[in-house]
Amino acid sequence: MAEVLVSFDQPVRDPLGEYHARAVGRLADDGMWEGWIEFAPLDGGGEVLVTGVESRQPERVHLEYWATGLTPVFLEGALNRARRPVTVRVRPVDVPRSDGPKPRDTVVSRVMPSGGEPVLDPFEIGARSLDLLHQELGALNRPRLLNIITAFLLNPGKEDLSWMSDRQLVQFIVTAVEAQLALRTRS
């Protein structure tokens, strides 16, 4: 239940009239004490103007202390706030239109050799330009070149490639890709 904490003797004025101000407080539902200001017209007519919560304190004694420190300037501002309360716009709560996420698409992954996923697809690049493929492969190190050969089955005869230099491995890949692309276009 609300109670008057302080009743101010000096009237508060604005262009629309004179008011008797009182600091009022109560124990809120969350256990905190909240205070606000009431303005009753001195002429007894009209409605009582009330501010929103002006202070929240953990104890009643703290709220009383707040109320006793209010100045005439604060009360003039509070009267203005009571006349023109702050409008708070609250967004409506969005309600989902679905009950769950879309099921994942089934993905069949390729079985890759133990070296991991190759860094490029030589057939994709070679189909555009064998010269570009040669340049791209020239930037790769030996383990990546061997990984591409294994991943794309470019050495079906299982020949020993350990004796080849990196440049020779690049040429091996380009030649194998060129041969397989030529077979694909004939078919």
C-alpha positions in Angstrom: 0.0 0.0 0.0 1.3 3.5 -0.9 2.1 6.0 1.8 3.1 9.7 1.8 6.8 10.0 2.6 7.1 13.8 2.5 4.6 16.6 2.0 6.1 19.8 0.7 5.0 23.1 2.1 5.9 25.4 -0.8 3.5 25.1 -3.8 4.8 24.1 -7.2 3.7 26.4 -10.1 3.5 26.1 -13.8 1.5 28.1 -16.4 -1.6 25.9 -15.8 -1.8 26.2 -12.0 -0.4 25.8 -8.5 -0.1 22.4 -6.9 0.6 20.8 -3.5 3.4 18.2 -4.0 3.9 15.0 -2.0 6.5 12.3 -2.4 4.7 8.9 -2.2 6.2 5.4 -1.9 5.4 1.8 -1.6 7.0 -1.7 -1.4 7.0 -3.1 -5.0 6.4 -6.7 -5.9 10.1 -7.3 -6.4 10.9 -6.3 -2.8 12.4 -2.8 -3.8 10.9 0.4 -2.6 9.7 2.8 -5.3 8.8 6.4 -5.0 6.9 9.0 -7.2 5.4 12.5 -6.8 1.8 13.5 -6.6 0.6 17.0 -7.5 -2.9 18.0 -6.1 -4.3 21.3 -7.4 -4.3 24.0 -4.6 -7.8 25.2 -5.6 -9.2 21.7 -4.9 -10.5 21.2 -8.5 -9.1 19.2 -11.3 -7.3 15.9 -11.2 -4.2 14.9 -9.2 -1.2 14.6 -11.5 1.1 11.7 -10.8 4.6 11.0 -12.1 6.0 7.7 -13.0 8.5 6.0 -10.6 11.1 8.6 -9.8 13.3 6.5 -7.5 13.8 2.8 -6.6 15.6 2.0 -3.4 16.4 -1.3 -1.5 15.1 -0.1 1.8 12.2 2.2 3.0 14.7 4.4 4.9 16.6 5.0 1.7 13.5 6.0 -0.1 12.6 8.5 2.7 16.1 9.9 2.5 15.6 10.4 -1.3 12.2 12.1 -0.7 13.6 14.6 1.9 16.3 15.7 -0.5 14.0 16.8 -3.3 14.4 20.4 -4.3 11.9 22.9 -5.8 13.7 22.6 -9.2 13.3 18.8 -9.1 9.6 19.2 -8.2 9.1 21.6 -11.2 10.6 19.0 -13.5 8.5 16.3 -11.9 5.4 18.4 -12.5 6.4 18.7 -16.2 7.0 14.9 -16.4 3.5 14.3 -14.8 1.9 16.5 -17.5 3.9 14.9 -20.4 4.8 11.3 -19.4 7.4 9.5 -21.3 5.9 7.1 -23.8 7.7 3.8 -24.0 7.0 1.8 -27.1 7.3 -1.9 -26.6 7.7 -4.2 -29.6 5.1 -7.0 -29.7 6.6 -10.4 -29.0 7.4 -12.2 -32.3 5.8 -15.6 -32.5 7.5 -18.2 -34.7 5.5 -19.6 -37.6 7.3 -22.9 -37.5 7.8 -25.6 -34.9 11.3 -26.5 -35.7 14.2 -26.2 -38.2 14.1 -27.7 -41.7 15.6 -31.2 -41.6 19.1 -31.4 -42.9 19.7 -32.5 -46.4 21.3 -35.9 -46.7 24.8 -35.4 -48.0 26.9 -38.2 -49.4 30.5 -37.4 -48.8 33.3 -38.7 -51.0 35.8 -40.9 -49.4 39.1 -39.0 -49.4 42.5 -40.4 -49.0 44.3 -40.0 -45.7 46.0 -36.8 -46.9 42.7 -34.8 -46.6 40.7 -32.8 -49.0 42.6 -31.6 -52.0 43.1 -27.8 -52.3 41.8 -27.6 -55.8 39.9 -29.6 -58.5 42.3 -30.1 -61.4 39.4 -31.0 -63.8 37.4 -27.8 -63.0 40.5 -25.6 -63.7 41.8 -27.7 -66.6 38.4 -27.6 -68.3 38.8 -23.8 -68.4 42.6 -23.7 -69.2 45.4 -26.2 -69.0 47.9 -23.3 -68.8 46.0 -21.9 -65.8 46.0 -25.4 -64.2 49.8 -25.6 -64.7 50.2 -22.2 -63.0 47.9 -23.1 -60.1 49.7 -26.4 -59.5 53.1 -24.7 -59.7 52.2 -22.8 -56.5 51.6 -26.0 -54.5 54.0 -28.0 -52.5 54.8 -31.7 -53.0 52.4 -33.2 -50.4 49.5 -31.3 -51.9 50.4 -32.3 -55.5 50.5 -36.0 -54.4 47.2 -35.5 -52.6 45.6 -34.3 -55.8 47.0 -37.2 -57.7 45.6 -39.7 -55.2 42.2 -37.9 -54.6 41.4 -37.7 -58.4 42.8 -41.1 -59.3 45.3 -39.6 -61.7 47.7 -42.6 -61.2 45.6 -45.7 -61.9 48.7 -47.8 -62.7 50.1 -47.1 -59.2 53.4 -46.0 -60.7 56.2 -45.0 -58.3 56.2 -41.2 -58.3 58.7 -40.6 -55.6 61.6 -40.0 -58.0 59.7 -37.1 -59.8 60.5 -33.5 -59.0 57.7 -31.1 -58.1 57.8 -29.7 -61.7 57.5 -33.3 -63.0 54.5 -33.9 -60.7 52.8 -30.8 -62.0 53.3 -32.0 -65.6 52.1 -35.5 -64.7 48.8 -34.0 -63.3 48.3 -31.7 -66.3 48.9 -34.5 -68.7 46.6 -36.9 -66.9 43.8 -34.2 -66.7 44.3 -33.4 -70.4 44.0 -37.1 -71.3 40.8 -37.6 -69.2 39.2 -34.4 -70.5 39.9 -35.5 -74.1 38.3 -38.9 -73.3 35.2 -37.2 -71.9 34.7 -35.0 -74.9 34.9 -38.0 -77.3 32.3 -39.9 -75.3 
